Amino acid sequence: MKERADVWWASLLRTQFEDKAVDVAWDEFVRLFRAKFIPEHIQDRVEQEFLSFTQGSMTVLEYEARFSELSKYAPHIVEDERRKTKKFVMGLKPSLRTRLVAFDHRTLDGALSAACRQEGEMEQYLEEKKASQKRPAATFQRQDKRRSRTRHHSDQQ
């Protein structure tokens, strides 16, 4: 594949850029590369996967890594930082999403950081809850404290 890509790029430089020293923006290179080497139906499928992608059972960091990978196939959505951030937040587990959505994060880094903190807090809470359930409940024994009351009959008779 690398050799094919090298041949393609050299040919592209010769034909489209007329062998001039040209600075090609990375985004443009990626667009041209995908058009050549990734069939359109596969690009469409991966874009659809991105559009319906949610966290599921992944950790926040695992979700973010896959989100970033898939987002490359939907540049029209992720080119705007706010839209990308909103898509990220809306794909989180409901328990995290409800905690983050009210804060209207403007950057993916901000939303990611908040999601990681929330995930950590939730894990700590669940660990504490689990630990408290493992401890045997303190047993209280009711002691019958009947005291025999003896009257001192001295001096009464």
Rosetta constraint file for C-alpha pairs under 8 A:
AtomPair CA 1 CA 5 HARMONIC 6.10 0.50
AtomPair CA 2 CA 6 HARMONIC 6.13 0.50
AtomPair CA 3 CA 7 HARMONIC 6.24 0.50
AtomPair CA 4 CA 8 HARMONIC 6.09 0.50
AtomPair CA 5 CA 9 HARMONIC 6.03 0.50
AtomPair CA 6 CA 10 HARMONIC 6.16 0.50
AtomPair CA 7 CA 11 HARMONIC 6.12 0.50
AtomPair CA 8 CA 12 HARMONIC 6.05 0.50
AtomPair CA 9 CA 13 HARMONIC 6.13 0.50
AtomPair CA 10 CA 14 HARMONIC 6.24 0.50
AtomPair CA 11 CA 15 HARMONIC 6.07 0.50
AtomPair CA 12 CA 16 HARMONIC 5.48 0.50
AtomPair CA 12 CA 17 HARMONIC 6.99 0.50
AtomPair CA 13 CA 17 HARMONIC 4.85 0.50
AtomPair CA 13 CA 18 HARMONIC 6.22 0.50
AtomPair CA 13 CA 19 HARMONIC 5.48 0.50
AtomPair CA 13 CA 20 HARMONIC 7.64 0.50
AtomPair CA 14 CA 18 HARMONIC 4.70 0.50
AtomPair CA 14 CA 19 HARMONIC 4.58 0.50
AtomPair CA 14 CA 20 HARMONIC 8.00 0.50
AtomPair CA 15 CA 19 HARMONIC 7.46 0.50
AtomPair CA 17 CA 22 HARMONIC 7.06 0.50
AtomPair CA 24 CA 28 HARMONIC 6.57 0.50
AtomPair CA 24 CA 29 HARMONIC 6.46 0.50
AtomPair CA 25 CA 29 HARMONIC 6.32 0.50
AtomPair CA 26 CA 30 HARMONIC 6.14 0.50
AtomPair CA 27 CA 31 HARMONIC 6.14 0.50
AtomPair CA 28 CA 32 HARMONIC 6.18 0.50
AtomPair CA 29 CA 33 HARMONIC 5.97 0.50
AtomPair CA 30 CA 34 HARMONIC 6.00 0.50
AtomPair CA 31 CA 35 HARMONIC 6.14 0.50
AtomPair CA 32 CA 36 HARMONIC 6.29 0.50
AtomPair CA 33 CA 37 HARMONIC 5.99 0.50
AtomPair CA 33 CA 38 HARMONIC 7.73 0.50
AtomPair CA 34 CA 38 HARMONIC 4.90 0.50
AtomPair CA 34 CA 39 HARMONIC 7.65 0.50
AtomPair CA 35 CA 39 HARMONIC 7.00 0.50
AtomPair CA 35 CA 40 HARMONIC 7.27 0.50
AtomPair CA 38 CA 42 HARMONIC 6.66 0.50
AtomPair CA 38 CA 43 HARMONIC 6.66 0.50
AtomPair CA 39 CA 43 HARMONIC 6.44 0.50
AtomPair CA 40 CA 44 HARMONIC 6.08 0.50
AtomPair CA 41 CA 45 HARMONIC 6.12 0.50
AtomPair CA 42 CA 46 HARMONIC 6.18 0.50
AtomPair CA 43 CA 47 HARMONIC 6.10 0.50
AtomPair CA 43 CA 73 HARMONIC 6.37 0.50
AtomPair CA 44 CA 48 HARMONIC 6.19 0.50
AtomPair CA 44 CA 73 HARMONIC 7.93 0.50
AtomPair CA 45 CA 49 HARMONIC 6.21 0.50
AtomPair CA 46 CA 50 HARMONIC 6.21 0.50
AtomPair CA 46 CA 70 HARMONIC 6.67 0.50
AtomPair CA 46 CA 73 HARMONIC 6.43 0.50
AtomPair CA 47 CA 51 HARMONIC 6.23 0.50
AtomPair CA 47 CA 70 HARMONIC 7.02 0.50
AtomPair CA 47 CA 71 HARMONIC 7.56 0.50
AtomPair CA 47 CA 73 HARMONIC 5.17 0.50
AtomPair CA 47 CA 74 HARMONIC 5.49 0.50
AtomPair CA 48 CA 52 HARMONIC 6.33 0.50
AtomPair CA 49 CA 53 HARMONIC 5.74 0.50
AtomPair CA 49 CA 70 HARMONIC 7.53 0.50
AtomPair CA 50 CA 67 HARMONIC 7.12 0.50
AtomPair CA 50 CA 70 HARMONIC 5.38 0.50
AtomPair CA 50 CA 71 HARMONIC 6.29 0.50
AtomPair CA 50 CA 73 HARMONIC 7.69 0.50
AtomPair CA 50 CA 74 HARMONIC 7.35 0.50
AtomPair CA 53 CA 67 HARMONIC 7.55 0.50
AtomPair CA 53 CA 91 HARMONIC 6.47 0.50
AtomPair CA 54 CA 63 HARMONIC 7.69 0.50
AtomPair CA 54 CA 90 HARMONIC 7.93 0.50
AtomPair CA 54 CA 91 HARMONIC 4.23 0.50
AtomPair CA 54 CA 92 HARMONIC 6.01 0.50
AtomPair CA 54 CA 93 HARMONIC 7.37 0.50
AtomPair CA 55 CA 59 HARMONIC 7.45 0.50
AtomPair CA 55 CA 60 HARMONIC 7.28 0.50
AtomPair CA 55 CA 63 HARMONIC 5.36 0.50
AtomPair CA 55 CA 91 HARMONIC 5.86 0.50
AtomPair CA 55 CA 92 HARMONIC 5.07 0.50
AtomPair CA 55 CA 93 HARMONIC 5.82 0.50
AtomPair CA 56 CA 92 HARMONIC 7.65 0.50
AtomPair CA 56 CA 93 HARMONIC 6.36 0.50
AtomPair CA 58 CA 62 HARMONIC 5.68 0.50
AtomPair CA 58 CA 63 HARMONIC 5.74 0.50
AtomPair CA 59 CA 63 HARMONIC 6.07 0.50
AtomPair CA 60 CA 64 HARMONIC 6.07 0.50
AtomPair CA 60 CA 92 HARMONIC 7.81 0.50
AtomPair CA 60 CA 112 HARMONIC 7.54 0.50
AtomPair CA 60 CA 115 HARMONIC 6.73 0.50
AtomPair CA 60 CA 116 HARMONIC 6.12 0.50
AtomPair CA 60 CA 119 HARMONIC 7.35 0.50
AtomPair CA 61 CA 65 HARMONIC 6.18 0.50
AtomPair CA 61 CA 116 HARMONIC 7.49 0.50
AtomPair CA 62 CA 66 HARMONIC 6.38 0.50
AtomPair CA 63 CA 67 HARMONIC 5.88 0.50
AtomPair CA 64 CA 68 HARMONIC 6.01 0.50
AtomPair CA 64 CA 88 HARMONIC 7.78 0.50
AtomPair CA 64 CA 112 HARMONIC 7.56 0.50
AtomPair CA 65 CA 69 HARMONIC 6.33 0.50
AtomPair CA 66 CA 70 HARMONIC 6.11 0.50
AtomPair CA 67 CA 71 HARMONIC 5.87 0.50
AtomPair CA 67 CA 88 HARMONIC 7.38 0.50
AtomPair CA 68 CA 72 HARMONIC 6.84 0.50
AtomPair CA 70 CA 74 HARMONIC 7.45 0.50
AtomPair CA 71 CA 75 HARMONIC 6.61 0.50
AtomPair CA 71 CA 77 HARMONIC 7.96 0.50
AtomPair CA 71 CA 78 HARMONIC 6.57 0.50
AtomPair CA 74 CA 78 HARMONIC 6.59 0.50
AtomPair CA 75 CA 79 HARMONIC 5.59 0.50
AtomPair CA 76 CA 80 HARMONIC 7.90 0.50
AtomPair CA 77 CA 83 HARMONIC 6.40 0.50
AtomPair CA 77 CA 84 HARMONIC 6.29 0.50
AtomPair CA 78 CA 83 HARMONIC 6.34 0.50
AtomPair CA 78 CA 84 HARMONIC 4.52 0.50
AtomPair CA 79 CA 83 HARMONIC 7.96 0.50
AtomPair CA 79 CA 84 HARMONIC 7.30 0.50
AtomPair CA 80 CA 84 HARMONIC 6.22 0.50
AtomPair CA 81 CA 85 HARMONIC 6.03 0.50
AtomPair CA 81 CA 106 HARMONIC 7.09 0.50
AtomPair CA 81 CA 107 HARMONIC 6.00 0.50
AtomPair CA 81 CA 108 HARMONIC 7.02 0.50
AtomPair CA 82 CA 86 HARMONIC 6.06 0.50
AtomPair CA 82 CA 105 HARMONIC 7.83 0.50
AtomPair CA 82 CA 106 HARMONIC 5.29 0.50
AtomPair CA 82 CA 107 HARMONIC 6.25 0.50
AtomPair CA 82 CA 108 HARMONIC 7.82 0.50
AtomPair CA 83 CA 87 HARMONIC 6.11 0.50
AtomPair CA 84 CA 88 HARMONIC 6.22 0.50
AtomPair CA 84 CA 108 HARMONIC 7.00 0.50
AtomPair CA 85 CA 89 HARMONIC 6.19 0.50
AtomPair CA 85 CA 105 HARMONIC 7.07 0.50
AtomPair CA 85 CA 106 HARMONIC 6.63 0.50
AtomPair CA 85 CA 107 HARMONIC 5.79 0.50
AtomPair CA 85 CA 108 HARMONIC 4.72 0.50
AtomPair CA 85 CA 111 HARMONIC 6.86 0.50
AtomPair CA 86 CA 90 HARMONIC 6.01 0.50
AtomPair CA 86 CA 105 HARMONIC 7.86 0.50
AtomPair CA 87 CA 91 HARMONIC 6.25 0.50
AtomPair CA 88 CA 92 HARMONIC 6.73 0.50
AtomPair CA 88 CA 108 HARMONIC 7.43 0.50
AtomPair CA 89 CA 97 HARMONIC 5.96 0.50
AtomPair CA 89 CA 100 HARMONIC 7.09 0.50
AtomPair CA 89 CA 101 HARMONIC 6.85 0.50
AtomPair CA 89 CA 111 HARMONIC 6.99 0.50
AtomPair CA 90 CA 97 HARMONIC 6.30 0.50
AtomPair CA 90 CA 101 HARMONIC 7.79 0.50
AtomPair CA 91 CA 97 HARMONIC 7.63 0.50
AtomPair CA 92 CA 96 HARMONIC 6.15 0.50
AtomPair CA 92 CA 97 HARMONIC 5.33 0.50
AtomPair CA 93 CA 97 HARMONIC 5.90 0.50
AtomPair CA 94 CA 98 HARMONIC 5.94 0.50
AtomPair CA 95 CA 99 HARMONIC 6.94 0.50
AtomPair CA 96 CA 100 HARMONIC 6.38 0.50
AtomPair CA 96 CA 115 HARMONIC 6.64 0.50
AtomPair CA 96 CA 118 HARMONIC 6.78 0.50
AtomPair CA 96 CA 119 HARMONIC 7.10 0.50
AtomPair CA 97 CA 101 HARMONIC 5.76 0.50
AtomPair CA 98 CA 102 HARMONIC 7.28 0.50
AtomPair CA 99 CA 118 HARMONIC 7.76 0.50
AtomPair CA 100 CA 104 HARMONIC 7.42 0.50
AtomPair CA 100 CA 105 HARMONIC 7.85 0.50
AtomPair CA 100 CA 111 HARMONIC 7.41 0.50
AtomPair CA 100 CA 114 HARMONIC 7.20 0.50
AtomPair CA 100 CA 115 HARMONIC 7.02 0.50
AtomPair CA 101 CA 105 HARMONIC 7.77 0.50
AtomPair CA 105 CA 110 HARMONIC 6.19 0.50
AtomPair CA 105 CA 111 HARMONIC 5.57 0.50
AtomPair CA 106 CA 110 HARMONIC 7.16 0.50
AtomPair CA 106 CA 111 HARMONIC 7.68 0.50
AtomPair CA 107 CA 111 HARMONIC 6.37 0.50
AtomPair CA 108 CA 112 HARMONIC 5.89 0.50
AtomPair CA 109 CA 113 HARMONIC 6.05 0.50
AtomPair CA 110 CA 114 HARMONIC 6.22 0.50
AtomPair CA 111 CA 115 HARMONIC 6.00 0.50
AtomPair CA 112 CA 116 HARMONIC 6.11 0.50
AtomPair CA 113 CA 117 HARMONIC 6.29 0.50
AtomPair CA 114 CA 118 HARMONIC 6.15 0.50
AtomPair CA 115 CA 119 HARMONIC 6.00 0.50
AtomPair CA 116 CA 120 HARMONIC 6.14 0.50
AtomPair CA 117 CA 121 HARMONIC 6.22 0.50
AtomPair CA 118 CA 122 HARMONIC 6.11 0.50
AtomPair CA 119 CA 123 HARMONIC 6.15 0.50
AtomPair CA 120 CA 124 HARMONIC 6.14 0.50
AtomPair CA 121 CA 125 HARMONIC 6.14 0.50
AtomPair CA 122 CA 126 HARMONIC 6.18 0.50
AtomPair CA 123 CA 127 HARMONIC 6.13 0.50
AtomPair CA 124 CA 128 HARMONIC 6.14 0.50
AtomPair CA 125 CA 129 HARMONIC 6.08 0.50
AtomPair CA 126 CA 130 HARMONIC 6.00 0.50
AtomPair CA 127 CA 131 HARMONIC 6.05 0.50
AtomPair CA 128 CA 132 HARMONIC 6.12 0.50
AtomPair CA 129 CA 133 HARMONIC 6.32 0.50
AtomPair CA 130 CA 134 HARMONIC 6.42 0.50
AtomPair CA 131 CA 135 HARMONIC 6.63 0.50
AtomPair CA 153 CA 157 HARMONIC 6.66 0.50
